[in-house]
Each structure stands twice: as C-alpha cells, then as structure tokens.
Amino acid sequence: MADGPLTVVIGAGISGLICGYGLQKAGQNVLVLEASSRPGGVIQSLGKDGYLLELGPQSFSGTWPLYELCAELGLSEALVEAPHGVPRFILLGGKLVPVPVSPPTFLSSRLLSWKTKFAILTEILRNTHPPESDESIAEFTRRKFSGELLDRLVGPFVSGVYAGDPEQISLRAAFPSVYEAEKFAGSVGRGMLRFAKTPKATMSQPRRRPSLISFRSGNESLITALADKLGPNLRCNVAVIAVNRLQQGFLVRLRRAGGSEEMACEQLVVATPAGVAASLLGELTPEACVSLSEITYAPVAVASLAYRREQVRHSLNGFGFLVPRSSKLRTLGTVWNSSLFSGRAPQGQVLLTSFVGGATDPSAADFSDEALSALVHSELAPILAISGQPVIQQVTLHRRAIPQYNVGHTRRLQIIRTAVESIPGLWLTGNYCTGPAVGTCIEHAFSVAEKVRAGYKR
C-alpha cells in the first residue's frame, strides 16, 4: 500500500472498484472495503455445463472510457462485440415485431399506427415547453406523442433500461438531454439538431460506432482484472458498521470474521447502494440521508434458460425482445445471448436470458427459483415456438437491482450533493448518481477519484 493519507472506499461494486483503481493509479494510499465475499456487485459470470451465463448485466455499451480502461487492464483482446445492426423486437399481439431503425422501416412498420407516426414526424414543427414541475416519462410521452407510443415502445424501453415504471420515472432525471432539448428549442427534434451542431469541447476521443460489448470469458473479467490490480488494497468480507467524524477525517468502524476494528482515514468515498449509504452517514449528514433513503430500487430476477437448437423453431436472428406491460406477461424482456456473442452456448445449443420483476411487478421477487424458471419458460414457449423443457436453467434474484430515477430524483440528488459538499473529504459515487449504465458508472467513479486526488494536492 502506498504511503500518505488514507482514503477508504466503502463498497466494491463497479463504482467502488473504479474509484479505488483510479486513486491507486494516481499513487494514492487507498483501501476498498466490501462486505460480501466477492467484489463486483451484480456483475457476475458463471460457467455451467459448457454455457457462459451472465447473472447480472448481459453486456455493456461501448464507451470511450470503457475502451481505454480495457486497454490499461490488458483486456482489449478479450473484448467481444455484438453484431451491428441486428434487429430488436417488441412483442405485439403475440408476435415479434422489429423495432424500426431507419426512415423506410419506420414508415412501413406495423408497430405504430399512422396517427402516432404523424405525431412523431411533425413534432419538430410544433412548439411546446416542459412543465415547471418534474414530469414522468409517461406524462411526457402522452403530452408530446401518444399513449400508443408509450405502451408499445417507450414503456418497454424504460423496463429494459431501468426495470422501471414510466409513470414514475422522471424524464428530467433519466433522459436529461430530451428534457433540455424541448426546454431549449420548444421541440425535442429541433433541440437535438442544435445540440448536434454545437462544437464539442474536445476532439481527443476518436469516433467509434456505438456497439454492445462483453468479454470472451464473461463480464466478470472486468471485475477480476480490477481486483487483481488493487491486490491487497481490496478487502472482502469486511462490513463497515459505522462512520464517525474526526477533527480531520473520519473514523470507520469495521466488522469481520476476526472481530471488530477501527481505522482513521482522511477522505471517505461511499460507493454503496443509496440505502446503505443512508444507514452509514446518519450522524454525518442527516439531510443527505433523508434523500438517500428515498431512492428506491427495483428487484429483478435474471432467468437463464438453455435449449437444444432443434427445440426452438424461431431463427433467433437478433438481439432479443421487450414486452409491453399491456401484454399481461410477467417477462420484461429476453436477450438471445448465443446470437450475440460466441462461446455462450455449446454447438447446437442456444442460451436465452429473461428478466422478471421490476418496479411494475415487485411481487415476482417472492417466487422461488423453480417457479420463476417455469414462468419464463411458459411465456417464452409460444413466442419462440419452443418444444420440450430447458436443458439447463439458472435463476438469480437481485432484490436491489437498479435504482429508480423517479419523479423528484433531480431534486433529491441536489439535496444530497449540497449536504455532502459541506463535509470536507466525503464523496459519493454509484449507479444512482448519473445513470445506471456500467459506462456511466465508470465515468462518474473516475471523476470522483480525480476530485479526491485533487483534494490531497490542496
């Protein structure tokens, strides 16, 4: 461990690992503490009978910071990229309908009626302004376009990204560029066009085609590489039970197998879920804790089912599909893993991963693994023309899977930031801060590491 003032990072999910790695790379004395037996949080890969299962996120959006990080960690050659342009589907009337991705396919698609298509095409000609109060994605979509667009496209998309309820998720918090475009130009279309013409602050990042990526040995390869870099600066099975303020810095109280321990640190980064952060920081900043405790998380069950190829009559040519809530199915969506990345299933087999639960169906978290697997199979079978039973099945339940950027989230974050900024040396990072995507978490955690490092220089 490096010499100098100590920074403690609480939590070794992707945000905590990145923050710790960024500090260590800058030569700082850092210690990352994780209460569970392994780092990585929901990012976990599992090999089973020749299949490679992802028990959390199935892939990552390729961002430039993520590519740079992989290069630093020696993972560039381990990256695998999903085929570009593969179709994505929406379940409509029991059939899979491709999501239109070009003007011709948009015009010919049966996913949306001509009334909704007209509302989308003419939005750029209309002049509207967002309300002063926070607006849900559902309210925005109905106001600007139609309830049909909400049901058939926007709602399933929100379920896919946030496992959320569009009636509750805040447009301003979850999709700030859409909100800003309408506020700035009176039209989302005109605003986006003007933003696109604005000169970028830097051209140092080369252009890359947007892509979905994973790793040849699974997404957990990223976690393993970060943990290896941190080495003894990462400690698992160490639970932080309390944090107190010192005259300069903080006193962190720990519990582990060998008993209790206390350690002093000059700077403290809390990279836990919001509710855990609230329980730890009650004495330091009650104002922030009230807002942290108001951030809810949606439970999600990840169900991986595999079949022999001849059991599935559907071509499985594509990414997968999302399911509108009006379909009355409990499956939120399904990813066709073996169609996206090589090595996910043995020759002649297919691997499908489905998601159940979310903010619109939290009671699904109370089902047994066997019941969830049977539910997903029963709903997939008629859609994909599946015969027989799965050859393997694996269900993983995440009770706090994804933070919900519900109405009022922007205000809550501002209260949290203001309260935390009043305490020198205290920092927060996590997927509730700037977005739940892995790439976004990486960017935020690196920015926090830079601020901590700058704080040492002052």
C-alpha positions as CSV (number, residue, x, y, z in Angstrom):
1,M,0.0,0.0,0.0
2,A,1.3,3.5,-0.8
3,D,2.3,5.9,1.9
4,G,0.4,9.1,2.7
5,P,-3.1,9.9,3.9
6,L,-5.5,7.1,3.6
7,T,-8.7,7.1,1.5
8,V,-11.3,4.4,2.3
9,V,-13.7,3.4,-0.4
10,I,-16.8,1.6,1.0
11,G,-18.3,-0.8,-1.5
12,A,-16.6,-2.9,-4.3
13,G,-19.2,-2.8,-7.0
14,I,-18.1,-1.4,-10.3
15,S,-18.1,2.2,-9.0
16,G,-16.1,1.4,-5.9
17,L,-13.6,-0.7,-7.8
18,I,-13.1,2.0,-10.4
19,C,-12.7,4.8,-7.8
20,G,-10.2,2.7,-5.9
21,Y,-8.3,1.8,-9.1
22,G,-8.2,5.4,-10.2
23,L,-6.8,6.5,-6.9
24,Q,-4.2,3.7,-6.8
25,K,-3.1,4.5,-10.3
26,A,-2.5,8.1,-9.2
27,G,-0.3,6.9,-6.4
28,Q,-2.7,7.4,-3.6
29,N,-3.0,5.4,-0.4
30,V,-6.4,3.7,-0.8
31,L,-8.3,0.8,0.7
32,V,-11.5,-0.6,-0.8
33,L,-13.8,-2.5,1.6
34,E,-16.5,-4.9,0.6
35,A,-19.0,-6.6,3.0
36,S,-19.7,-9.6,0.7
37,S,-17.3,-12.4,-0.2
38,R,-16.6,-11.2,-3.7
39,P,-16.3,-7.8,-5.5
40,G,-18.4,-6.7,-8.5
41,G,-21.9,-6.4,-7.1
42,V,-24.4,-7.6,-9.7
43,I,-21.7,-8.1,-12.4
44,Q,-21.1,-11.9,-12.2
45,S,-20.5,-14.6,-14.7
46,L,-21.0,-18.3,-14.3
47,G,-19.8,-21.3,-16.4
48,K,-22.3,-24.1,-16.3
49,D,-22.2,-27.3,-18.4
50,G,-20.4,-25.6,-21.3
51,Y,-22.6,-22.4,-21.1
52,L,-21.4,-19.0,-20.1
53,L,-24.1,-17.3,-18.1
54,E,-24.3,-13.6,-17.0
55,L,-26.1,-13.4,-13.7
56,G,-26.5,-9.6,-14.0
57,P,-25.9,-7.2,-16.9
58,Q,-25.7,-9.2,-20.1
59,S,-23.5,-6.7,-22.0
60,F,-22.1,-3.2,-21.8
61,S,-22.4,-0.2,-24.1
62,G,-19.0,0.5,-25.6
63,T,-17.9,4.0,-24.3
64,W,-14.5,5.5,-24.9
65,P,-13.6,5.5,-21.1
66,L,-14.5,1.8,-21.0
67,Y,-12.3,1.0,-24.1
68,E,-9.4,3.0,-22.5
69,L,-9.9,1.1,-19.2
70,C,-9.8,-2.2,-21.0
71,A,-6.5,-1.2,-22.7
72,E,-5.0,-0.3,-19.4
73,L,-6.1,-3.6,-17.8
74,G,-4.9,-5.7,-20.7
75,L,-8.4,-6.7,-21.7
76,S,-8.6,-5.3,-25.2
77,E,-8.0,-8.7,-26.8
78,A,-10.6,-10.2,-24.6
79,L,-13.4,-7.9,-25.8
80,V,-16.1,-9.3,-28.0
81,E,-18.6,-7.2,-29.9
82,A,-22.2,-8.0,-30.7
83,P,-23.0,-7.9,-34.4
84,H,-24.0,-4.4,-35.6
85,G,-27.5,-3.8,-36.9
86,V,-29.1,-6.9,-35.5
87,P,-32.9,-6.4,-35.1
88,R,-34.5,-5.9,-31.8
89,F,-38.1,-6.8,-31.4
90,I,-41.3,-5.8,-29.5
91,L,-43.9,-8.3,-28.6
92,L,-47.2,-7.2,-30.2
93,G,-50.3,-9.3,-30.3
94,G,-48.2,-12.4,-29.5
95,K,-45.9,-11.8,-32.5
96,L,-42.4,-10.3,-32.5
97,V,-42.3,-7.0,-34.5
98,P,-38.9,-5.4,-35.4
99,V,-38.2,-2.0,-33.9
100,P,-37.8,0.4,-36.8
101,V,-34.3,1.8,-37.1
102,S,-34.5,3.8,-40.4
103,P,-37.0,6.1,-42.1
104,P,-38.2,3.5,-44.5
105,T,-38.7,0.8,-41.8
106,F,-40.3,3.4,-39.6
107,L,-42.9,4.3,-42.3
108,S,-43.6,0.7,-43.1
109,S,-43.6,-0.7,-39.5
110,R,-46.8,-2.1,-38.1
111,L,-45.5,-1.4,-34.6
112,L,-47.2,2.1,-34.5
113,S,-50.3,3.5,-36.1
114,W,-50.2,6.3,-38.7
115,K,-51.6,8.7,-36.0
116,T,-48.6,8.1,-33.8
117,K,-46.2,8.1,-36.7
118,F,-47.6,11.5,-37.8
119,A,-47.2,12.9,-34.2
120,I,-43.5,11.8,-34.3
121,L,-42.8,13.1,-37.8
122,T,-44.4,16.5,-37.1
123,E,-43.0,17.1,-33.6
124,I,-40.2,19.2,-35.0
125,L,-42.8,21.6,-36.4
126,R,-44.6,22.1,-33.1
127,N,-43.6,24.5,-30.2
128,T,-44.1,23.2,-26.7
129,H,-42.4,23.7,-23.3
130,P,-41.9,21.2,-20.4
131,P,-43.9,22.0,-17.3
132,E,-42.1,23.6,-14.3
133,S,-42.8,20.6,-12.1
134,D,-41.0,17.3,-12.6
135,E,-42.7,15.2,-15.3
136,S,-42.7,11.4,-15.6
137,I,-41.7,9.8,-18.9
138,A,-45.3,8.6,-19.3
139,E,-46.7,12.1,-18.9
140,F,-44.1,13.5,-21.4
141,T,-44.8,10.8,-24.0
142,R,-48.6,11.2,-23.9
143,R,-48.3,15.0,-23.9
144,K,-45.9,15.1,-26.9
145,F,-46.9,12.0,-28.9
146,S,-49.4,9.3,-27.9
147,G,-50.4,6.7,-25.4
148,E,-49.7,4.1,-28.0
149,L,-46.0,5.1,-28.3
150,L,-45.8,4.8,-24.5
151,D,-47.3,1.3,-24.4
152,R,-45.5,-0.2,-27.4
153,L,-42.1,1.4,-27.4
154,V,-41.2,3.8,-24.6
155,G,-42.6,1.7,-21.8
156,P,-40.8,-1.4,-22.8
157,F,-37.6,0.6,-23.3
158,V,-37.9,2.0,-19.8
159,S,-38.4,-1.5,-18.5
160,G,-35.3,-2.7,-20.3
161,V,-33.0,0.1,-19.0
162,Y,-34.4,0.8,-15.5
163,A,-36.8,-2.1,-14.9
164,G,-38.9,0.9,-14.1
165,D,-42.4,2.2,-14.3
166,P,-42.7,5.0,-16.9
167,E,-45.5,6.5,-14.8
168,Q,-42.9,7.1,-12.0
169,I,-39.5,7.5,-13.8
170,S,-38.6,11.2,-14.2
171,L,-37.8,12.3,-17.8
172,R,-35.6,15.1,-16.4
173,A,-33.5,12.7,-14.3
174,A,-33.4,9.6,-16.6
175,F,-33.2,11.3,-20.0
176,P,-31.9,14.9,-19.4
177,S,-30.9,15.5,-23.0
178,V,-34.6,15.0,-24.1
179,Y,-35.8,17.4,-21.4
180,E,-33.2,20.0,-22.2
181,A,-33.8,19.8,-26.0
182,E,-37.5,20.7,-25.5
183,K,-36.8,23.3,-22.9
184,F,-34.1,24.9,-25.1
185,A,-35.8,24.8,-28.5
186,G,-39.5,24.1,-27.9
187,S,-39.1,20.8,-29.8
188,V,-37.1,17.7,-29.0
189,G,-36.2,17.3,-32.7
190,R,-35.0,20.9,-33.1
191,G,-33.2,20.9,-29.8
192,M,-31.3,17.7,-30.6
193,L,-30.3,19.1,-34.0
194,R,-29.0,22.3,-32.4
195,F,-27.1,20.3,-29.8
196,A,-25.6,18.2,-32.5
197,K,-24.2,21.3,-34.2
198,T,-22.7,22.7,-31.1
199,P,-18.8,22.4,-31.2
200,K,-17.5,19.7,-28.9
201,A,-15.2,20.8,-26.1
202,T,-12.6,18.2,-27.2
203,M,-11.9,16.1,-30.2
204,S,-9.3,13.9,-28.4
205,Q,-11.6,10.9,-28.4
206,P,-11.8,9.1,-31.7
207,R,-15.2,8.3,-33.1
208,R,-16.3,4.7,-32.7
209,R,-19.5,3.1,-34.0
210,P,-21.9,2.5,-31.0
211,S,-21.7,-1.1,-30.0
212,L,-22.6,-3.7,-27.4
213,I,-19.6,-5.4,-25.9
214,S,-18.8,-8.2,-23.5
215,F,-15.7,-10.3,-22.7
216,R,-14.7,-13.7,-24.1
217,S,-14.8,-15.2,-20.6
218,G,-17.7,-13.1,-19.4
219,N,-18.4,-9.7,-18.0
220,E,-16.8,-10.6,-14.7
221,S,-13.4,-10.5,-16.5
222,L,-13.6,-6.7,-15.9
223,I,-14.1,-7.2,-12.1
224,T,-11.4,-9.8,-11.8
225,A,-8.9,-7.5,-13.6
226,L,-9.7,-4.5,-11.4
227,A,-9.5,-6.7,-8.2
228,D,-6.1,-8.0,-9.4
229,K,-4.8,-4.5,-9.9
230,L,-6.0,-3.4,-6.4
231,G,-4.5,-6.5,-4.8
232,P,-4.2,-6.1,-1.0
233,N,-5.9,-2.7,-1.3
234,L,-9.1,-4.6,-1.7
235,R,-10.6,-6.4,1.2
236,C,-13.7,-8.5,1.1
237,N,-15.8,-9.9,3.9
238,V,-15.3,-6.6,5.8
239,A,-18.5,-4.8,6.7
240,V,-18.5,-1.1,7.6
241,I,-20.9,-0.7,10.5
242,A,-20.5,3.0,11.4
243,V,-18.7,6.1,10.3
244,N,-17.9,9.0,12.7
245,R,-16.3,12.3,12.0
246,L,-12.9,13.2,13.4
247,Q,-11.4,16.6,13.8
248,Q,-9.7,15.9,10.5
249,G,-11.1,13.0,8.5
250,F,-13.2,10.1,9.6
251,L,-13.3,7.1,11.9
252,V,-14.5,3.9,10.1
253,R,-15.8,1.0,12.3
254,L,-15.5,-2.4,10.7
255,R,-16.7,-5.9,11.4
256,R,-15.1,-9.0,10.0
257,A,-14.5,-12.7,10.9
258,G,-11.7,-11.9,13.2
259,G,-13.7,-9.3,15.2
260,S,-14.2,-5.5,15.2
261,E,-11.7,-2.9,14.1
262,E,-11.4,0.9,13.7
263,M,-9.4,2.9,11.2
264,A,-9.0,6.5,10.6
265,C,-8.9,8.0,7.1
266,E,-8.6,11.5,5.7
267,Q,-11.0,11.0,2.8
268,L,-14.0,8.7,2.5
269,V,-15.8,7.5,-0.6
270,V,-19.1,5.8,-0.1
271,A,-19.8,3.6,-3.2
272,T,-22.7,1.5,-1.8
273,P,-26.4,1.5,-2.8
274,A,-28.2,4.6,-1.7
275,G,-30.0,3.0,1.3
276,V,-26.7,1.6,2.7
277,A,-25.1,5.0,2.3
278,A,-28.1,6.5,4.3
279,S,-27.6,4.0,7.1
280,L,-23.9,4.7,7.4
281,L,-23.9,8.5,7.1
282,G,-26.8,9.3,9.5
283,E,-24.5,11.0,12.1
284,L,-22.5,12.9,9.4
285,T,-25.3,14.3,7.2
286,P,-28.9,13.7,8.2
287,E,-30.1,15.9,5.4
288,A,-28.4,13.8,2.7
289,C,-29.6,10.6,4.4
290,V,-33.3,11.5,4.1
291,S,-33.0,11.9,0.4
292,L,-30.7,8.9,0.0
293,S,-33.3,6.7,1.8
294,E,-36.0,8.0,-0.6
295,I,-34.2,6.4,-3.6
296,T,-35.9,3.0,-4.2
297,Y,-34.5,0.0,-6.1
298,A,-36.4,-2.3,-8.4
299,P,-36.0,-6.1,-7.8
300,V,-35.1,-8.1,-10.9
301,A,-34.9,-11.9,-11.4
302,V,-32.4,-13.0,-14.1
303,A,-33.5,-16.3,-15.6
304,S,-31.1,-18.1,-18.0
305,L,-32.7,-21.0,-19.9
306,A,-30.9,-23.1,-22.5
307,Y,-32.3,-25.4,-25.1
308,R,-31.1,-27.7,-27.9
309,R,-31.3,-25.7,-31.2
310,E,-33.9,-28.0,-32.6
311,Q,-36.2,-27.3,-29.7
312,V,-36.5,-23.6,-30.9
313,R,-38.2,-23.0,-34.2
314,H,-37.6,-19.2,-34.2
315,S,-34.5,-18.1,-36.1
316,L,-33.2,-16.1,-33.1
317,N,-31.7,-13.7,-35.5
318,G,-31.4,-10.6,-33.5
319,F,-30.7,-9.1,-30.0
320,G,-33.9,-10.2,-28.3
321,F,-37.2,-8.7,-27.5
322,L,-39.0,-6.4,-25.0
323,V,-42.6,-6.9,-23.7
324,P,-45.2,-4.2,-23.3
325,R,-46.9,-4.3,-19.9
326,S,-50.3,-4.4,-21.8
327,S,-49.4,-7.9,-22.9
328,K,-50.1,-9.1,-19.4
329,L,-47.0,-11.3,-19.4
330,R,-44.6,-11.1,-16.4
331,T,-41.4,-11.4,-18.5
332,L,-40.0,-7.9,-19.1
333,G,-37.8,-9.0,-22.0
334,T,-35.4,-11.6,-23.3
335,V,-31.8,-11.5,-24.6
336,W,-30.7,-14.1,-27.2
337,N,-27.2,-14.4,-25.8
338,S,-25.9,-17.1,-28.1
339,S,-26.9,-15.0,-31.1
340,L,-24.9,-12.0,-29.8
341,F,-21.6,-13.4,-28.5
342,S,-19.6,-16.5,-29.4
343,G,-18.9,-19.0,-26.6
344,R,-22.2,-18.5,-24.8
345,A,-23.5,-22.0,-25.6
346,P,-22.1,-25.3,-26.9
347,Q,-22.5,-26.2,-30.5
348,G,-26.1,-27.0,-31.4
349,Q,-27.5,-25.3,-28.2
350,V,-29.0,-21.8,-27.6
351,L,-29.0,-19.6,-24.5
352,L,-31.8,-17.2,-23.7
353,T,-31.8,-14.8,-20.7
354,S,-35.0,-13.3,-19.5
355,F,-35.9,-10.7,-16.8
356,V,-38.8,-10.7,-14.5
357,G,-40.0,-8.3,-11.8
358,G,-39.0,-4.6,-11.9
359,A,-40.9,-1.7,-10.5
360,T,-44.2,-2.8,-12.1
361,D,-44.1,-6.3,-10.8
362,P,-42.1,-6.4,-7.5
363,S,-44.0,-9.4,-6.1
364,A,-42.1,-11.6,-8.6
365,A,-39.2,-11.3,-6.2
366,D,-41.2,-13.6,-3.8
367,F,-41.3,-16.5,-6.3
368,S,-39.0,-19.5,-5.9
369,D,-36.3,-20.1,-8.5
370,E,-38.2,-23.1,-9.8
371,A,-41.4,-21.0,-10.1
372,L,-39.6,-18.2,-11.9
373,S,-37.9,-20.6,-14.3
374,A,-41.3,-22.3,-15.1
375,L,-43.0,-19.0,-15.6
376,V,-40.4,-17.7,-18.0
377,H,-40.4,-21.0,-20.0
378,S,-44.2,-21.0,-20.2
379,E,-44.2,-17.4,-21.6
380,L,-41.3,-18.0,-24.0
381,A,-42.5,-21.2,-25.5
382,P,-45.4,-19.8,-27.6
383,I,-43.4,-16.7,-28.7
384,L,-40.4,-18.6,-29.9
385,A,-42.1,-21.9,-30.8
386,I,-40.1,-23.9,-28.2
387,S,-40.9,-27.6,-27.6
388,G,-39.9,-29.5,-24.6
389,Q,-38.2,-28.4,-21.4
390,P,-34.9,-26.4,-21.0
391,V,-31.7,-28.4,-20.7
392,I,-30.3,-26.1,-18.1
393,Q,-31.9,-23.3,-16.0
394,Q,-30.4,-20.7,-13.7
395,V,-32.2,-18.0,-11.8
396,T,-30.5,-15.2,-9.9
397,L,-32.6,-12.7,-7.9
398,H,-31.3,-9.2,-7.3
399,R,-33.6,-7.6,-4.7
400,R,-31.9,-4.2,-5.2
401,A,-31.1,-4.4,-8.9
402,I,-31.5,-0.9,-10.4
403,P,-32.1,2.5,-8.7
404,Q,-35.3,4.1,-9.8
405,Y,-34.8,7.7,-11.1
406,N,-38.4,8.5,-10.1
407,V,-40.0,11.9,-10.2
408,G,-38.1,14.2,-7.8
409,H,-34.8,12.4,-8.3
410,T,-33.0,15.5,-9.6
411,R,-34.1,17.5,-6.5
412,R,-33.1,14.6,-4.2
413,L,-29.6,14.5,-5.8
414,Q,-29.2,18.2,-5.4
415,I,-30.0,18.0,-1.7
416,I,-27.5,15.1,-1.3
417,R,-24.8,16.9,-3.2
418,T,-25.2,20.1,-1.3
419,A,-25.2,18.3,2.1
420,V,-22.1,16.1,1.2
421,E,-20.2,19.1,-0.2
422,S,-20.4,20.7,3.2
423,I,-18.3,17.9,4.7
424,P,-14.7,18.1,3.5
425,G,-13.3,14.7,2.4
426,L,-16.7,13.0,2.0
427,W,-17.6,11.7,-1.5
428,L,-20.4,9.6,-3.0
429,T,-20.5,7.5,-6.2
430,G,-22.8,4.8,-7.5
431,N,-25.4,4.0,-10.1
432,Y,-27.9,6.4,-8.6
433,C,-25.8,9.4,-9.3
434,T,-25.6,9.9,-13.1
435,G,-27.1,6.8,-14.6
436,P,-27.2,3.0,-14.0
437,A,-25.3,2.0,-17.2
438,V,-21.8,0.5,-16.5
439,G,-20.1,3.0,-18.7
440,T,-21.8,5.9,-16.9
441,C,-20.8,4.5,-13.5
442,I,-17.2,4.2,-14.7
443,E,-17.1,7.8,-15.8
444,H,-18.6,9.1,-12.6
445,A,-16.3,7.0,-10.4
446,F,-13.2,8.1,-12.2
447,S,-14.3,11.8,-11.8
448,V,-14.7,11.2,-8.1
449,A,-11.3,9.7,-7.9
450,E,-9.8,12.7,-9.6
451,K,-11.6,15.1,-7.2
452,V,-10.2,13.1,-4.2
453,R,-6.7,13.2,-5.7
454,A,-7.1,17.0,-6.3
455,G,-8.2,17.4,-2.7
456,Y,-4.9,15.8,-1.5
457,K,-3.0,18.4,-3.5
458,R,-4.7,21.4,-2.0
